[in-house]
Amino acid sequence: MTRKMLATALSLGILGTTTAGVVAMTRPSSDLSQIKTIPLATKADEVREAIDHLKKAESLLAKADHDETGDDYQAYKLTKQAIEHCDAFLKNRKGQ
C-alpha cells in the first residue's frame, strides 16, 4: 500500500467514525417526556424587550452633549417618542 492510499484510507476511516458519532448523537429519543418546550415570545413580550433597549438608548443619548438642532438630539426625541408608542401599544393591547 502506498502512502497516498494509506492516508486516504485513514482519513475515510476517521470521517466514517465521526459521521457515525454525529448520527448516533442526533438520533431522536423515543421518550417524549424528556423533551422540554420553550414558550414562544408574544408580540407584547417583544415590545417589552424593545422598550428595555430603547430606555438604555435614551439614557445614553441623554448624557450626550447636544444642541437642539443636532442629530443626537433628534435621535433622543425619536427614542422618547418610540418608547411612548410602545407603551401605548401595550396599554391598548391589555384592553383587548
C-alpha positions in Angstrom: 0.0 0.0 0.0 1.4 3.4 -0.9 1.4 6.4 1.4 -1.3 8.1 -0.6 -3.6 5.1 -0.4 -2.9 4.7 3.4 -3.6 8.4 4.0 -6.9 8.2 2.1 -8.0 5.0 3.9 -7.1 6.6 7.3 -9.0 9.8 6.6 -12.0 7.9 5.3 -12.0 5.8 8.5 -11.8 8.9 10.7 -14.6 10.6 8.7 -16.7 7.5 8.9 -16.5 7.2 12.6 -17.1 10.9 13.1 -20.2 10.8 10.9 -21.5 7.8 12.7 -21.0 9.6 16.0 -22.9 12.6 14.9 -25.8 10.4 13.7 -25.8 8.5 16.9 -25.9 11.7 18.9 -28.6 13.3 16.9 -30.9 10.3 16.8 -34.2 11.3 18.5 -35.1 9.7 21.8 -38.3 7.6 21.9 -39.0 9.0 25.4 -41.0 12.2 24.6 -41.5 13.1 28.3 -37.9 14.4 28.4 -38.5 17.0 25.6 -38.7 20.5 27.1 -40.9 23.0 25.3 -39.8 26.6 25.1 -42.7 29.1 25.0 -42.7 31.4 22.0 -42.4 35.1 22.7 -45.6 37.0 22.2 -45.8 40.4 20.4 -46.2 42.0 23.8 -43.0 40.3 25.1 -41.1 41.6 22.1 -42.4 45.1 22.6 -41.4 45.0 26.3 -37.9 43.9 25.3 -37.8 46.7 22.7 -38.8 49.2 25.4 -35.8 48.0 27.6 -33.4 48.6 24.7 -35.0 52.0 23.9 -34.7 53.1 27.5 -31.0 52.2 27.5 -30.5 54.2 24.3 -32.5 57.1 25.8 -30.2 57.1 28.9 -27.1 57.1 26.7 -28.4 59.8 24.4 -29.5 62.0 27.4 -25.9 62.1 28.6 -24.6 63.3 25.2 -23.6 66.9 24.8 -26.1 68.1 22.2 -27.8 71.1 20.9 -31.5 71.1 19.8 -30.7 71.1 16.1 -28.2 68.2 16.1 -28.7 64.6 15.1 -28.1 63.3 18.6 -30.9 65.5 20.0 -33.2 64.3 17.2 -32.3 60.7 18.0 -33.1 61.4 21.7 -36.5 62.9 20.8 -37.4 60.0 18.5 -36.3 57.4 21.0 -38.6 59.0 23.6 -41.4 59.0 21.0 -40.8 55.3 20.3 -41.0 54.5 24.0 -44.3 56.3 24.1 -45.6 54.4 21.1 -44.6 51.1 22.6 -46.2 52.0 25.9 -49.4 52.9 24.1 -49.3 49.6 22.2 -49.1 47.6 25.5 -51.8 49.7 27.1 -54.2 49.2 24.1 -53.4 45.5 23.9 -54.4 44.9 27.5 -57.8 46.4 26.8 -58.5 43.7 24.1 
